[in-house]
């Protein structure tokens, strides 16, 4: 049963990662690409969490925390950049 759940999870995460990579490649705007890269980072974190749950270890916990922090800081930075850019364009 555990192997079946692992295979299903791997397939779902792989399809989601492929979709995010396609969106990064063809995304029409910067925000589409940033959102897709954030989703890809979350998928990588989910894969690490599944690995830790299946193998019953905590070896990747620090990496998982680092990925979460990097994803959060990156999203906030881009959101502030876009908000500032829109404010400048509205002032003109």
GIZIQUI-V187816 format. One record per backbone hydrogen bond with DSSP energy under -0.5 kcal/mol. NH is the residue of the N-H (numbers start at 1). CO is the residue of the C=O. Records with the same first field share a line. If there is no record, write none. Layout:
NH = CO ; CO
//
This chain:
5 = 1
6 = 2
7 = 3
8 = 4
9 = 5
10 = 6
11 = 7
12 = 8
13 = 9
14 = 10
15 = 11
16 = 12
17 = 13
18 = 14
19 = 15
20 = 16
21 = 17
22 = 18
23 = 19
24 = 20
25 = 21
26 = 22
27 = 23
33 = 29
34 = 30
35 = 31
36 = 32
37 = 33
38 = 34
39 = 35
40 = 36
41 = 37
42 = 38
43 = 39
44 = 40
45 = 41
46 = 42
47 = 43
48 = 44
49 = 45
50 = 46
51 = 47
52 = 48
53 = 49
54 = 50
55 = 51
56 = 52
57 = 52
61 = 58
64 = 60
65 = 61
66 = 62
67 = 63
68 = 64
69 = 65
70 = 66
71 = 67
72 = 68
73 = 69
74 = 70
75 = 71
76 = 72
77 = 73
78 = 74
79 = 75
80 = 76
81 = 77
82 = 78
83 = 79
84 = 80
85 = 81
86 = 82
87 = 83
88 = 84
89 = 85
90 = 86
91 = 87
92 = 88
//
